[in-house]
Amino acid sequence: MDSRVFYKSALELEKLLDSGKLTSVELAKILIERTKSVENQLNAFISFDEEKTINEAMQSDGRRKAGKKLSNLDGIPVGIKDLIAEQGQPLTCGSKILQGYVSPYDATVIKRMRNVGCVLWGRLNMDEFAMGSSNENSYYGKVSNPWDVSRVPGGSSGGSAAAVASGETILALGSDTGGSIRQPASFCGIVGLKPSYGSVSRYGVVAFASSLDQVGPMGRSVGDVAALFHIISGHDGRDSSSYPIDKTNHTLESIANKTAKVIGIPSEYFGEGLDSGIRQAIENAIKFYEKAGHRIQKVSLATTEYTMAVYYVVAAAEASSNLARFDGIRYGYRSENVRDAIDIYYKTRGEGFGSEVKRRIMLGTYVLSNENFESHYLRAQKVRTLIRNDFMRVFEKVDMLITPVTPSTAFKIGEKSANPLQMYLSDIYTISANLAGLCALSLPCGLSHNGLPIGLHLIGKPFHEHEILSLGYEFEHAHDFKDMHPVI
Ligand code: GLN
């Protein structure tokens, strides 16, 4: 067996499992070993349960032997961002306040993966409560980028991205509120999909900003990401914001089916502040699509300049309300030297939350206060509607958009941690898809002059994941970026 089995795609591994050349238990053991050998450099996992993982793999092998394979991902290990509830497993959200908390039930996405035989492999590191763009905000330690361990993997799903990129897992789930799947996918040279708002159930997913959060798949190929998306998406009666639409097919055959599209290039996404190497890589990708027979059209999204401000009002407001439940009574950590109930709240929250989370709670409480509600929160909601309208107007003329994912490649650990505004700008190109409820894909499209991955961003209409996956696959298939791996 090839010594780098951990770099194979899920769909390649499926064939090996079907042929009997590899068992799911062997695969799980290979990943466990790989993880143990690189974790001291990466810190991508918060916890993992070897025995449980091998046991699930064993059950998958049994099904295959009996000719009862449940799906194309039966027996394939998937790492889970540590904000998605898996029964019996720790659920920390990267926070001290949830230290020791064990989830009593499965999130809908977990249940769906179990139902098709996925092996639920370890709990992946993340910025505390998914707030961050560098994975430096985890109580359980920073995560490093496998391409250069002195650099950040991006965030908040930095553990998921680093684990996939380094071959610690085959697939992973992340979550994206303002870019947290796409930005780390781009920094680590992998593929990440932020589904349209309402495509994937949020039941059992710890909320950061409920009107923006979406769970999505991360993997090393577009086909793998499509396969996992197919499993986790679809209506769920337990999430009132889950959208009741018929499931489209996301098999490799269906996304490999080409049709000519009209692709919009929004000028506002190519202005000042964009790294020249990234600009070049995106322009090359646009030329590729043009040559392949798609029509390229320049468009304008005039509301782009307001996205950052709107996001930090809306996301902070929702976070301050969602995080009120962490009171030291119901979940996880409780401060010890307390006088009375009020003191429990103060001390537990004071000791349990990190500084970025506190910053967001304060900002959110401020914009929701009586004096500021109308001038800040309500106004932000109105501008959010204008941003969405802007996209919908453009989508009358084009099928999808191409933009960069990030203004720079992976930055150095510590480079931006003292300057929150600089850090927030990392998501300047990704945030609008969340505000407008759109789907968006990040996939590798090159390496910078210093050997760091660059991501290509395809933004699609709500519930048109199939189209961006298909266009992403076309690019991936014609290049060999998916076979580039970090040396670690
Ligand atoms: N970096 C953004 C933030 O800190 C987005 C995070 C996310 O998508 N979860 O809020």
Residues whose N, C-alpha, C, O or C-beta is under 5 A from the ligand:
A	BS01	LIG	A130 M131 G132 S133 G155 S156 S175 D176 T177 G178 G179 S180 D427
